């Protein structure tokens, strides 16, 4: 579904991406590994069009988003959900309003239909609407914020979901809950998933494929099973073998 060709990006004099090539398999979960600040999030921000490439191509459903206008990009974005590290909820809106936001903005659903759909989405991510609907973001735990953010991401039924460090800052139990949820959604909804993380437990638990970003380049890409067998000192050190 997503293909990245020779993607390059500099911030000032710092070359963060030095020619990234990566195929994201349809209906599978691809995990991108790498050190903090190494450019992992930069890759997925290019996929969603939040950053513009210096050069290279990003193909989504056979369209190169680096060469399209803003209106067309907005249409493609409806098919690609993005879960930010902190959930990126609107502080002035309660949970129900946050999850309903894309439905209000991009559909012609009635208020009653939206309310019913919000409840369904919250149930999918393991939250009880009767308990959380009227709560505001500052009343939620870190794990709950991410689940609400994920429910909002699912609202437009995206073909692909991009996860930016979804377990960052969470305790081990909540991290495992989020990982299990990612696996569940990928299998039940058949979404194409891209997961950015440096958490190896999460990576191997969720991944169908893994890619290693190191010094601005993808130095390895393989299936979950084969990745652990790669004889590269950087990878072996990173995954603790």
Biotite code that builds the C-alpha atoms (Angstrom):
import biotite.structure as struc

atoms = struc.array([
    struc.Atom([0.000, 0.000, 0.000], chain_id="A", res_id=1, res_name="UNK", atom_name="CA", element="C"),
    struc.Atom([2.866, 2.396, 0.834], chain_id="A", res_id=2, res_name="UNK", atom_name="CA", element="C"),
    struc.Atom([6.188, 2.592, -0.975], chain_id="A", res_id=3, res_name="UNK", atom_name="CA", element="C"),
    struc.Atom([9.018, 5.008, -0.119], chain_id="A", res_id=4, res_name="UNK", atom_name="CA", element="C"),
    struc.Atom([11.723, 5.638, -2.727], chain_id="A", res_id=5, res_name="UNK", atom_name="CA", element="C"),
    struc.Atom([15.007, 7.428, -2.025], chain_id="A", res_id=6, res_name="UNK", atom_name="CA", element="C"),
    struc.Atom([13.431, 9.784, 0.553], chain_id="A", res_id=7, res_name="UNK", atom_name="CA", element="C"),
    struc.Atom([15.810, 12.522, 1.717], chain_id="A", res_id=8, res_name="UNK", atom_name="CA", element="C"),
    struc.Atom([15.320, 15.210, 4.365], chain_id="A", res_id=9, res_name="UNK", atom_name="CA", element="C"),
    struc.Atom([17.599, 17.781, 5.963], chain_id="A", res_id=10, res_name="UNK", atom_name="CA", element="C"),
    struc.Atom([16.940, 20.109, 8.889], chain_id="A", res_id=11, res_name="UNK", atom_name="CA", element="C"),
    struc.Atom([19.463, 22.892, 8.521], chain_id="A", res_id=12, res_name="UNK", atom_name="CA", element="C"),
    struc.Atom([22.834, 21.248, 7.981], chain_id="A", res_id=13, res_name="UNK", atom_name="CA", element="C"),
    struc.Atom([21.720, 17.945, 9.516], chain_id="A", res_id=14, res_name="UNK", atom_name="CA", element="C"),
    struc.Atom([20.817, 15.236, 7.023], chain_id="A", res_id=15, res_name="UNK", atom_name="CA", element="C"),
    struc.Atom([18.248, 13.144, 8.892], chain_id="A", res_id=16, res_name="UNK", atom_name="CA", element="C"),
    struc.Atom([17.108, 10.887, 6.046], chain_id="A", res_id=17, res_name="UNK", atom_name="CA", element="C"),
    struc.Atom([19.766, 9.963, 3.493], chain_id="A", res_id=18, res_name="UNK", atom_name="CA", element="C"),
    struc.Atom([17.769, 8.091, 0.885], chain_id="A", res_id=19, res_name="UNK", atom_name="CA", element="C"),
    struc.Atom([15.151, 5.899, 2.561], chain_id="A", res_id=20, res_name="UNK", atom_name="CA", element="C"),
    struc.Atom([13.733, 2.981, 0.587], chain_id="A", res_id=21, res_name="UNK", atom_name="CA", element="C"),
    struc.Atom([10.937, 1.004, 2.218], chain_id="A", res_id=22, res_name="UNK", atom_name="CA", element="C"),
    struc.Atom([7.958, -1.091, 1.131], chain_id="A", res_id=23, res_name="UNK", atom_name="CA", element="C"),
    struc.Atom([5.052, -1.205, 3.577], chain_id="A", res_id=24, res_name="UNK", atom_name="CA", element="C"),
    struc.Atom([3.164, -4.449, 3.009], chain_id="A", res_id=25, res_name="UNK", atom_name="CA", element="C"),
    struc.Atom([-0.611, -4.225, 2.722], chain_id="A", res_id=26, res_name="UNK", atom_name="CA", element="C"),
    struc.Atom([-2.599, -5.496, 5.741], chain_id="A", res_id=27, res_name="UNK", atom_name="CA", element="C"),
    struc.Atom([0.608, -6.175, 7.679], chain_id="A", res_id=28, res_name="UNK", atom_name="CA", element="C"),
    struc.Atom([2.390, -4.394, 10.550], chain_id="A", res_id=29, res_name="UNK", atom_name="CA", element="C"),
    struc.Atom([5.806, -2.949, 9.745], chain_id="A", res_id=30, res_name="UNK", atom_name="CA", element="C"),
    struc.Atom([7.871, -1.759, 12.714], chain_id="A", res_id=31, res_name="UNK", atom_name="CA", element="C"),
    struc.Atom([10.581, 0.851, 12.159], chain_id="A", res_id=32, res_name="UNK", atom_name="CA", element="C"),
    struc.Atom([13.312, 0.636, 14.795], chain_id="A", res_id=33, res_name="UNK", atom_name="CA", element="C"),
    struc.Atom([16.016, 3.125, 15.651], chain_id="A", res_id=34, res_name="UNK", atom_name="CA", element="C"),
    struc.Atom([17.534, 5.291, 18.341], chain_id="A", res_id=35, res_name="UNK", atom_name="CA", element="C"),
    struc.Atom([15.635, 8.264, 19.750], chain_id="A", res_id=36, res_name="UNK", atom_name="CA", element="C"),
    struc.Atom([16.030, 11.303, 17.531], chain_id="A", res_id=37, res_name="UNK", atom_name="CA", element="C"),
    struc.Atom([17.272, 9.174, 14.650], chain_id="A", res_id=38, res_name="UNK", atom_name="CA", element="C"),
    struc.Atom([14.507, 10.090, 12.182], chain_id="A", res_id=39, res_name="UNK", atom_name="CA", element="C"),
    struc.Atom([11.849, 7.410, 12.738], chain_id="A", res_id=40, res_name="UNK", atom_name="CA", element="C"),
    struc.Atom([9.051, 9.889, 13.349], chain_id="A", res_id=41, res_name="UNK", atom_name="CA", element="C"),
    struc.Atom([10.321, 11.980, 10.442], chain_id="A", res_id=42, res_name="UNK", atom_name="CA", element="C"),
    struc.Atom([9.570, 9.055, 8.109], chain_id="A", res_id=43, res_name="UNK", atom_name="CA", element="C"),
    struc.Atom([5.928, 8.669, 9.126], chain_id="A", res_id=44, res_name="UNK", atom_name="CA", element="C"),
    struc.Atom([5.350, 12.430, 9.168], chain_id="A", res_id=45, res_name="UNK", atom_name="CA", element="C"),
    struc.Atom([6.361, 12.376, 5.511], chain_id="A", res_id=46, res_name="UNK", atom_name="CA", element="C"),
    struc.Atom([3.909, 9.530, 4.837], chain_id="A", res_id=47, res_name="UNK", atom_name="CA", element="C"),
    struc.Atom([1.025, 11.571, 6.236], chain_id="A", res_id=48, res_name="UNK", atom_name="CA", element="C"),
    struc.Atom([2.236, 14.748, 4.523], chain_id="A", res_id=49, res_name="UNK", atom_name="CA", element="C"),
    struc.Atom([3.073, 16.692, 7.688], chain_id="A", res_id=50, res_name="UNK", atom_name="CA", element="C"),
    struc.Atom([6.606, 17.145, 6.346], chain_id="A", res_id=51, res_name="UNK", atom_name="CA", element="C"),
    struc.Atom([7.682, 17.797, 2.766], chain_id="A", res_id=52, res_name="UNK", atom_name="CA", element="C"),
    struc.Atom([10.517, 15.728, 1.323], chain_id="A", res_id=53, res_name="UNK", atom_name="CA", element="C"),
    struc.Atom([13.638, 17.423, 0.003], chain_id="A", res_id=54, res_name="UNK", atom_name="CA", element="C"),
    struc.Atom([13.658, 14.716, -2.662], chain_id="A", res_id=55, res_name="UNK", atom_name="CA", element="C"),
    struc.Atom([12.324, 11.226, -3.260], chain_id="A", res_id=56, res_name="UNK", atom_name="CA", element="C"),
    struc.Atom([8.904, 9.664, -3.700], chain_id="A", res_id=57, res_name="UNK", atom_name="CA", element="C"),
    struc.Atom([6.166, 8.419, -1.354], chain_id="A", res_id=58, res_name="UNK", atom_name="CA", element="C"),
    struc.Atom([3.546, 6.258, -3.028], chain_id="A", res_id=59, res_name="UNK", atom_name="CA", element="C"),
    struc.Atom([0.208, 5.586, -1.337], chain_id="A", res_id=60, res_name="UNK", atom_name="CA", element="C"),
    struc.Atom([-2.317, 3.535, -3.305], chain_id="A", res_id=61, res_name="UNK", atom_name="CA", element="C"),
    struc.Atom([-0.389, 4.179, -6.534], chain_id="A", res_id=62, res_name="UNK", atom_name="CA", element="C"),
    struc.Atom([-0.195, 7.960, -6.060], chain_id="A", res_id=63, res_name="UNK", atom_name="CA", element="C"),
    struc.Atom([3.020, 9.838, -5.311], chain_id="A", res_id=64, res_name="UNK", atom_name="CA", element="C"),
    struc.Atom([2.001, 12.258, -2.555], chain_id="A", res_id=65, res_name="UNK", atom_name="CA", element="C"),
    struc.Atom([5.126, 14.359, -3.066], chain_id="A", res_id=66, res_name="UNK", atom_name="CA", element="C"),
    struc.Atom([3.681, 15.517, -6.416], chain_id="A", res_id=67, res_name="UNK", atom_name="CA", element="C"),
    struc.Atom([0.023, 16.197, -5.638], chain_id="A", res_id=68, res_name="UNK", atom_name="CA", element="C"),
    struc.Atom([-1.897, 19.296, -4.583], chain_id="A", res_id=69, res_name="UNK", atom_name="CA", element="C"),
    struc.Atom([-3.131, 19.955, -1.062], chain_id="A", res_id=70, res_name="UNK", atom_name="CA", element="C"),
    struc.Atom([-6.756, 19.045, -1.873], chain_id="A", res_id=71, res_name="UNK", atom_name="CA", element="C"),
    struc.Atom([-5.771, 15.604, -3.177], chain_id="A", res_id=72, res_name="UNK", atom_name="CA", element="C"),
    struc.Atom([-3.464, 15.094, -0.204], chain_id="A", res_id=73, res_name="UNK", atom_name="CA", element="C"),
    struc.Atom([-6.350, 15.817, 2.176], chain_id="A", res_id=74, res_name="UNK", atom_name="CA", element="C"),
    struc.Atom([-8.409, 13.100, 0.462], chain_id="A", res_id=75, res_name="UNK", atom_name="CA", element="C"),
    struc.Atom([-5.581, 10.578, 0.815], chain_id="A", res_id=76, res_name="UNK", atom_name="CA", element="C"),
    struc.Atom([-5.134, 11.496, 4.487], chain_id="A", res_id=77, res_name="UNK", atom_name="CA", element="C"),
    struc.Atom([-8.633, 10.188, 5.172], chain_id="A", res_id=78, res_name="UNK", atom_name="CA", element="C"),
    struc.Atom([-7.290, 6.720, 4.344], chain_id="A", res_id=79, res_name="UNK", atom_name="CA", element="C"),
    struc.Atom([-4.225, 7.070, 6.593], chain_id="A", res_id=80, res_name="UNK", atom_name="CA", element="C"),
    struc.Atom([-4.767, 7.428, 10.338], chain_id="A", res_id=81, res_name="UNK", atom_name="CA", element="C"),
    struc.Atom([-2.043, 8.856, 12.565], chain_id="A", res_id=82, res_name="UNK", atom_name="CA", element="C"),
    struc.Atom([-1.723, 8.209, 16.301], chain_id="A", res_id=83, res_name="UNK", atom_name="CA", element="C"),
    struc.Atom([0.575, 10.792, 17.876], chain_id="A", res_id=84, res_name="UNK", atom_name="CA", element="C"),
    struc.Atom([2.757, 9.977, 20.888], chain_id="A", res_id=85, res_name="UNK", atom_name="CA", element="C"),
    struc.Atom([0.509, 11.835, 23.335], chain_id="A", res_id=86, res_name="UNK", atom_name="CA", element="C"),
    struc.Atom([-2.790, 11.103, 21.598], chain_id="A", res_id=87, res_name="UNK", atom_name="CA", element="C"),
    struc.Atom([-3.053, 14.776, 20.485], chain_id="A", res_id=88, res_name="UNK", atom_name="CA", element="C"),
    struc.Atom([-6.530, 15.227, 21.964], chain_id="A", res_id=89, res_name="UNK", atom_name="CA", element="C"),
    struc.Atom([-8.260, 18.613, 22.009], chain_id="A", res_id=90, res_name="UNK", atom_name="CA", element="C"),
    struc.Atom([-8.097, 19.819, 25.619], chain_id="A", res_id=91, res_name="UNK", atom_name="CA", element="C"),
    struc.Atom([-11.287, 21.872, 25.291], chain_id="A", res_id=92, res_name="UNK", atom_name="CA", element="C"),
    struc.Atom([-13.341, 18.875, 24.136], chain_id="A", res_id=93, res_name="UNK", atom_name="CA", element="C"),
    struc.Atom([-14.518, 15.895, 26.143], chain_id="A", res_id=94, res_name="UNK", atom_name="CA", element="C"),
    struc.Atom([-13.872, 12.328, 24.999], chain_id="A", res_id=95, res_name="UNK", atom_name="CA", element="C"),
    struc.Atom([-17.091, 12.041, 23.010], chain_id="A", res_id=96, res_name="UNK", atom_name="CA", element="C"),
    struc.Atom([-16.421, 15.317, 21.191], chain_id="A", res_id=97, res_name="UNK", atom_name="CA", element="C"),
    struc.Atom([-12.808, 14.344, 20.458], chain_id="A", res_id=98, res_name="UNK", atom_name="CA", element="C"),
    struc.Atom([-13.750, 11.014, 18.891], chain_id="A", res_id=99, res_name="UNK", atom_name="CA", element="C"),
    struc.Atom([-16.678, 12.596, 17.032], chain_id="A", res_id=100, res_name="UNK", atom_name="CA", element="C"),
    struc.Atom([-14.542, 15.379, 15.523], chain_id="A", res_id=101, res_name="UNK", atom_name="CA", element="C"),
    struc.Atom([-13.565, 13.661, 12.221], chain_id="A", res_id=102, res_name="UNK", atom_name="CA", element="C"),
    struc.Atom([-17.124, 12.393, 11.778], chain_id="A", res_id=103, res_name="UNK", atom_name="CA", element="C"),
    struc.Atom([-18.515, 15.917, 12.210], chain_id="A", res_id=104, res_name="UNK", atom_name="CA", element="C"),
    struc.Atom([-15.921, 17.364, 9.830], chain_id="A", res_id=105, res_name="UNK", atom_name="CA", element="C"),
    struc.Atom([-15.924, 14.742, 7.082], chain_id="A", res_id=106, res_name="UNK", atom_name="CA", element="C"),
    struc.Atom([-19.302, 12.956, 7.044], chain_id="A", res_id=107, res_name="UNK", atom_name="CA", element="C"),
    struc.Atom([-22.991, 13.783, 6.766], chain_id="A", res_id=108, res_name="UNK", atom_name="CA", element="C"),
    struc.Atom([-23.965, 11.578, 9.689], chain_id="A", res_id=109, res_name="UNK", atom_name="CA", element="C"),
    struc.Atom([-26.693, 12.798, 12.030], chain_id="A", res_id=110, res_name="UNK", atom_name="CA", element="C"),
    struc.Atom([-25.928, 13.656, 15.642], chain_id="A", res_id=111, res_name="UNK", atom_name="CA", element="C"),
    struc.Atom([-27.588, 10.434, 16.754], chain_id="A", res_id=112, res_name="UNK", atom_name="CA", element="C"),
    struc.Atom([-25.585, 8.360, 14.255], chain_id="A", res_id=113, res_name="UNK", atom_name="CA", element="C"),
    struc.Atom([-22.344, 10.029, 15.353], chain_id="A", res_id=114, res_name="UNK", atom_name="CA", element="C"),
    struc.Atom([-23.091, 9.369, 19.012], chain_id="A", res_id=115, res_name="UNK", atom_name="CA", element="C"),
    struc.Atom([-23.741, 5.705, 18.276], chain_id="A", res_id=116, res_name="UNK", atom_name="CA", element="C"),
    struc.Atom([-20.544, 5.425, 16.219], chain_id="A", res_id=117, res_name="UNK", atom_name="CA", element="C"),
    struc.Atom([-18.451, 7.111, 18.927], chain_id="A", res_id=118, res_name="UNK", atom_name="CA", element="C"),
    struc.Atom([-19.697, 4.566, 21.447], chain_id="A", res_id=119, res_name="UNK", atom_name="CA", element="C"),
    struc.Atom([-18.821, 1.738, 19.064], chain_id="A", res_id=120, res_name="UNK", atom_name="CA", element="C"),
    struc.Atom([-15.297, 3.093, 18.499], chain_id="A", res_id=121, res_name="UNK", atom_name="CA", element="C"),
    struc.Atom([-14.655, 3.512, 22.219], chain_id="A", res_id=122, res_name="UNK", atom_name="CA", element="C"),
    struc.Atom([-15.826, -0.042, 22.782], chain_id="A", res_id=123, res_name="UNK", atom_name="CA", element="C"),
    struc.Atom([-13.355, -1.279, 20.134], chain_id="A", res_id=124, res_name="UNK", atom_name="CA", element="C"),
    struc.Atom([-10.434, 0.265, 22.049], chain_id="A", res_id=125, res_name="UNK", atom_name="CA", element="C"),
    struc.Atom([-11.653, -1.140, 25.365], chain_id="A", res_id=126, res_name="UNK", atom_name="CA", element="C"),
    struc.Atom([-13.205, 1.960, 26.933], chain_id="A", res_id=127, res_name="UNK", atom_name="CA", element="C"),
    struc.Atom([-16.707, 2.157, 28.407], chain_id="A", res_id=128, res_name="UNK", atom_name="CA", element="C"),
    struc.Atom([-18.532, 5.119, 26.796], chain_id="A", res_id=129, res_name="UNK", atom_name="CA", element="C"),
    struc.Atom([-20.814, 5.510, 29.805], chain_id="A", res_id=130, res_name="UNK", atom_name="CA", element="C"),
    struc.Atom([-17.745, 6.151, 31.962], chain_id="A", res_id=131, res_name="UNK", atom_name="CA", element="C"),
    struc.Atom([-15.426, 8.135, 29.691], chain_id="A", res_id=132, res_name="UNK", atom_name="CA", element="C"),
    struc.Atom([-17.634, 10.108, 27.292], chain_id="A", res_id=133, res_name="UNK", atom_name="CA", element="C"),
    struc.Atom([-17.963, 13.187, 29.513], chain_id="A", res_id=134, res_name="UNK", atom_name="CA", element="C"),
    struc.Atom([-14.367, 13.187, 30.734], chain_id="A", res_id=135, res_name="UNK", atom_name="CA", element="C"),
    struc.Atom([-11.805, 15.710, 29.469], chain_id="A", res_id=136, res_name="UNK", atom_name="CA", element="C"),
    struc.Atom([-8.224, 14.844, 28.471], chain_id="A", res_id=137, res_name="UNK", atom_name="CA", element="C"),
    struc.Atom([-6.727, 16.121, 31.737], chain_id="A", res_id=138, res_name="UNK", atom_name="CA", element="C"),
    struc.Atom([-8.921, 13.606, 33.582], chain_id="A", res_id=139, res_name="UNK", atom_name="CA", element="C"),
    struc.Atom([-7.521, 10.637, 31.637], chain_id="A", res_id=140, res_name="UNK", atom_name="CA", element="C"),
    struc.Atom([-4.481, 8.475, 32.284], chain_id="A", res_id=141, res_name="UNK", atom_name="CA", element="C"),
    struc.Atom([-1.759, 8.273, 29.650], chain_id="A", res_id=142, res_name="UNK", atom_name="CA", element="C"),
    struc.Atom([-3.007, 4.922, 28.392], chain_id="A", res_id=143, res_name="UNK", atom_name="CA", element="C"),
    struc.Atom([-6.603, 6.144, 28.191], chain_id="A", res_id=144, res_name="UNK", atom_name="CA", element="C"),
    struc.Atom([-5.535, 9.206, 26.185], chain_id="A", res_id=145, res_name="UNK", atom_name="CA", element="C"),
    struc.Atom([-3.834, 6.976, 23.632], chain_id="A", res_id=146, res_name="UNK", atom_name="CA", element="C"),
    struc.Atom([-6.862, 4.711, 23.370], chain_id="A", res_id=147, res_name="UNK", atom_name="CA", element="C"),
    struc.Atom([-9.168, 7.700, 22.877], chain_id="A", res_id=148, res_name="UNK", atom_name="CA", element="C"),
    struc.Atom([-6.750, 9.010, 20.250], chain_id="A", res_id=149, res_name="UNK", atom_name="CA", element="C"),
    struc.Atom([-6.844, 5.633, 18.546], chain_id="A", res_id=150, res_name="UNK", atom_name="CA", element="C"),
    struc.Atom([-10.656, 5.566, 18.598], chain_id="A", res_id=151, res_name="UNK", atom_name="CA", element="C"),
    struc.Atom([-10.637, 8.965, 16.862], chain_id="A", res_id=152, res_name="UNK", atom_name="CA", element="C"),
    struc.Atom([-8.069, 7.674, 14.348], chain_id="A", res_id=153, res_name="UNK", atom_name="CA", element="C"),
    struc.Atom([-10.394, 4.768, 13.481], chain_id="A", res_id=154, res_name="UNK", atom_name="CA", element="C"),
    struc.Atom([-13.413, 7.017, 12.913], chain_id="A", res_id=155, res_name="UNK", atom_name="CA", element="C"),
    struc.Atom([-12.930, 7.404, 9.141], chain_id="A", res_id=156, res_name="UNK", atom_name="CA", element="C"),
    struc.Atom([-12.056, 3.717, 8.679], chain_id="A", res_id=157, res_name="UNK", atom_name="CA", element="C"),
    struc.Atom([-8.487, 4.272, 7.463], chain_id="A", res_id=158, res_name="UNK", atom_name="CA", element="C"),
    struc.Atom([-6.762, 1.693, 5.284], chain_id="A", res_id=159, res_name="UNK", atom_name="CA", element="C"),
    struc.Atom([-3.497, 2.365, 7.116], chain_id="A", res_id=160, res_name="UNK", atom_name="CA", element="C"),
    struc.Atom([-2.615, 3.491, 10.642], chain_id="A", res_id=161, res_name="UNK", atom_name="CA", element="C"),
    struc.Atom([0.693, 5.095, 11.614], chain_id="A", res_id=162, res_name="UNK", atom_name="CA", element="C"),
    struc.Atom([1.685, 4.738, 15.268], chain_id="A", res_id=163, res_name="UNK", atom_name="CA", element="C"),
    struc.Atom([4.324, 7.123, 16.642], chain_id="A", res_id=164, res_name="UNK", atom_name="CA", element="C"),
    struc.Atom([5.813, 5.579, 19.816], chain_id="A", res_id=165, res_name="UNK", atom_name="CA", element="C"),
    struc.Atom([2.376, 4.401, 21.038], chain_id="A", res_id=166, res_name="UNK", atom_name="CA", element="C"),
    struc.Atom([3.704, 2.952, 24.321], chain_id="A", res_id=167, res_name="UNK", atom_name="CA", element="C"),
    struc.Atom([6.095, 5.785, 25.150], chain_id="A", res_id=168, res_name="UNK", atom_name="CA", element="C"),
    struc.Atom([5.799, 6.886, 28.791], chain_id="A", res_id=169, res_name="UNK", atom_name="CA", element="C"),
    struc.Atom([3.462, 4.050, 29.764], chain_id="A", res_id=170, res_name="UNK", atom_name="CA", element="C"),
    struc.Atom([3.946, 1.437, 32.469], chain_id="A", res_id=171, res_name="UNK", atom_name="CA", element="C"),
    struc.Atom([4.596, -2.173, 31.325], chain_id="A", res_id=172, res_name="UNK", atom_name="CA", element="C"),
    struc.Atom([1.025, -3.351, 31.904], chain_id="A", res_id=173, res_name="UNK", atom_name="CA", element="C"),
    struc.Atom([-0.514, -0.473, 29.961], chain_id="A", res_id=174, res_name="UNK", atom_name="CA", element="C"),
    struc.Atom([2.151, -0.821, 27.251], chain_id="A", res_id=175, res_name="UNK", atom_name="CA", element="C"),
    struc.Atom([1.183, -4.450, 26.791], chain_id="A", res_id=176, res_name="UNK", atom_name="CA", element="C"),
    struc.Atom([-2.494, -3.454, 26.603], chain_id="A", res_id=177, res_name="UNK", atom_name="CA", element="C"),
    struc.Atom([-1.759, -0.982, 23.787], chain_id="A", res_id=178, res_name="UNK", atom_name="CA", element="C"),
    struc.Atom([0.372, -3.565, 21.941], chain_id="A", res_id=179, res_name="UNK", atom_name="CA", element="C"),
    struc.Atom([-2.408, -6.152, 22.155], chain_id="A", res_id=180, res_name="UNK", atom_name="CA", element="C"),
    struc.Atom([-4.861, -3.552, 20.853], chain_id="A", res_id=181, res_name="UNK", atom_name="CA", element="C"),
    struc.Atom([-2.630, -2.810, 17.842], chain_id="A", res_id=182, res_name="UNK", atom_name="CA", element="C"),
    struc.Atom([-2.453, -6.530, 17.054], chain_id="A", res_id=183, res_name="UNK", atom_name="CA", element="C"),
    struc.Atom([-6.217, -6.911, 17.452], chain_id="A", res_id=184, res_name="UNK", atom_name="CA", element="C"),
    struc.Atom([-6.998, -4.007, 15.116], chain_id="A", res_id=185, res_name="UNK", atom_name="CA", element="C"),
    struc.Atom([-4.589, -5.195, 12.464], chain_id="A", res_id=186, res_name="UNK", atom_name="CA", element="C"),
    struc.Atom([-6.140, -8.664, 12.413], chain_id="A", res_id=187, res_name="UNK", atom_name="CA", element="C"),
    struc.Atom([-9.793, -7.683, 12.762], chain_id="A", res_id=188, res_name="UNK", atom_name="CA", element="C"),
    struc.Atom([-9.865, -4.574, 10.566], chain_id="A", res_id=189, res_name="UNK", atom_name="CA", element="C"),
    struc.Atom([-7.147, -5.714, 8.102], chain_id="A", res_id=190, res_name="UNK", atom_name="CA", element="C"),
    struc.Atom([-5.390, -2.371, 8.361], chain_id="A", res_id=191, res_name="UNK", atom_name="CA", element="C"),
    struc.Atom([-1.891, -1.696, 7.095], chain_id="A", res_id=192, res_name="UNK", atom_name="CA", element="C"),
    struc.Atom([0.123, -0.573, 10.117], chain_id="A", res_id=193, res_name="UNK", atom_name="CA", element="C"),
    struc.Atom([3.418, 1.281, 10.536], chain_id="A", res_id=194, res_name="UNK", atom_name="CA", element="C"),
    struc.Atom([4.748, 1.317, 14.080], chain_id="A", res_id=195, res_name="UNK", atom_name="CA", element="C"),
    struc.Atom([7.599, 3.541, 15.248], chain_id="A", res_id=196, res_name="UNK", atom_name="CA", element="C"),
    struc.Atom([9.294, 2.373, 18.438], chain_id="A", res_id=197, res_name="UNK", atom_name="CA", element="C"),
    struc.Atom([12.533, 1.654, 20.258], chain_id="A", res_id=198, res_name="UNK", atom_name="CA", element="C"),
    struc.Atom([10.735, -0.772, 22.611], chain_id="A", res_id=199, res_name="UNK", atom_name="CA", element="C"),
    struc.Atom([11.930, -4.216, 21.528], chain_id="A", res_id=200, res_name="UNK", atom_name="CA", element="C"),
    struc.Atom([9.221, -6.131, 23.421], chain_id="A", res_id=201, res_name="UNK", atom_name="CA", element="C"),
    struc.Atom([6.552, -4.114, 21.634], chain_id="A", res_id=202, res_name="UNK", atom_name="CA", element="C"),
    struc.Atom([8.353, -4.410, 18.296], chain_id="A", res_id=203, res_name="UNK", atom_name="CA", element="C"),
    struc.Atom([8.624, -8.195, 18.208], chain_id="A", res_id=204, res_name="UNK", atom_name="CA", element="C"),
    struc.Atom([5.148, -8.626, 19.670], chain_id="A", res_id=205, res_name="UNK", atom_name="CA", element="C"),
    struc.Atom([3.437, -6.528, 16.988], chain_id="A", res_id=206, res_name="UNK", atom_name="CA", element="C"),
    struc.Atom([5.593, -6.812, 13.872], chain_id="A", res_id=207, res_name="UNK", atom_name="CA", element="C"),
    struc.Atom([5.124, -8.833, 10.733], chain_id="A", res_id=208, res_name="UNK", atom_name="CA", element="C"),
    struc.Atom([8.135, -7.001, 9.273], chain_id="A", res_id=209, res_name="UNK", atom_name="CA", element="C"),
    struc.Atom([10.889, -4.926, 10.868], chain_id="A", res_id=210, res_name="UNK", atom_name="CA", element="C"),
    struc.Atom([13.128, -2.222, 9.422], chain_id="A", res_id=211, res_name="UNK", atom_name="CA", element="C"),
    struc.Atom([16.193, -0.764, 11.130], chain_id="A", res_id=212, res_name="UNK", atom_name="CA", element="C"),
    struc.Atom([16.923, 2.941, 10.657], chain_id="A", res_id=213, res_name="UNK", atom_name="CA", element="C"),
    struc.Atom([20.538, 3.823, 11.413], chain_id="A", res_id=214, res_name="UNK", atom_name="CA", element="C"),
    struc.Atom([22.340, 7.073, 10.622], chain_id="A", res_id=215, res_name="UNK", atom_name="CA", element="C"),
    struc.Atom([19.661, 8.129, 8.157], chain_id="A", res_id=216, res_name="UNK", atom_name="CA", element="C"),
    struc.Atom([19.403, 4.869, 6.218], chain_id="A", res_id=217, res_name="UNK", atom_name="CA", element="C"),
    struc.Atom([17.447, 1.611, 6.402], chain_id="A", res_id=218, res_name="UNK", atom_name="CA", element="C"),
    struc.Atom([20.247, -0.878, 7.062], chain_id="A", res_id=219, res_name="UNK", atom_name="CA", element="C"),
    struc.Atom([18.031, -3.969, 7.388], chain_id="A", res_id=220, res_name="UNK", atom_name="CA", element="C"),
    struc.Atom([14.501, -5.081, 6.549], chain_id="A", res_id=221, res_name="UNK", atom_name="CA", element="C"),
    struc.Atom([13.034, -8.555, 7.045], chain_id="A", res_id=222, res_name="UNK", atom_name="CA", element="C"),
    struc.Atom([10.266, -10.626, 8.573], chain_id="A", res_id=223, res_name="UNK", atom_name="CA", element="C"),
    struc.Atom([9.896, -10.804, 12.343], chain_id="A", res_id=224, res_name="UNK", atom_name="CA", element="C"),
    struc.Atom([11.386, -14.293, 12.473], chain_id="A", res_id=225, res_name="UNK", atom_name="CA", element="C"),
    struc.Atom([14.338, -13.565, 10.183], chain_id="A", res_id=226, res_name="UNK", atom_name="CA", element="C"),
    struc.Atom([15.194, -10.156, 11.631], chain_id="A", res_id=227, res_name="UNK", atom_name="CA", element="C"),
    struc.Atom([16.521, -11.691, 14.833], chain_id="A", res_id=228, res_name="UNK", atom_name="CA", element="C"),
    struc.Atom([18.952, -13.782, 12.781], chain_id="A", res_id=229, res_name="UNK", atom_name="CA", element="C"),
    struc.Atom([20.570, -10.861, 10.936], chain_id="A", res_id=230, res_name="UNK", atom_name="CA", element="C"),
    struc.Atom([24.324, -10.819, 11.533], chain_id="A", res_id=231, res_name="UNK", atom_name="CA", element="C"),
    struc.Atom([24.798, -7.071, 11.868], chain_id="A", res_id=232, res_name="UNK", atom_name="CA", element="C"),
    struc.Atom([26.566, -5.750, 14.994], chain_id="A", res_id=233, res_name="UNK", atom_name="CA", element="C"),
    struc.Atom([24.405, -2.606, 15.132], chain_id="A", res_id=234, res_name="UNK", atom_name="CA", element="C"),
    struc.Atom([21.198, -4.651, 15.043], chain_id="A", res_id=235, res_name="UNK", atom_name="CA", element="C"),
    struc.Atom([22.443, -7.296, 17.462], chain_id="A", res_id=236, res_name="UNK", atom_name="CA", element="C"),
    struc.Atom([23.408, -4.597, 19.968], chain_id="A", res_id=237, res_name="UNK", atom_name="CA", element="C"),
    struc.Atom([20.122, -2.734, 19.508], chain_id="A", res_id=238, res_name="UNK", atom_name="CA", element="C"),
    struc.Atom([17.904, -5.761, 20.086], chain_id="A", res_id=239, res_name="UNK", atom_name="CA", element="C"),
    struc.Atom([20.089, -7.056, 22.897], chain_id="A", res_id=240, res_name="UNK", atom_name="CA", element="C"),
    struc.Atom([21.371, -10.278, 21.360], chain_id="A", res_id=241, res_name="UNK", atom_name="CA", element="C"),
])
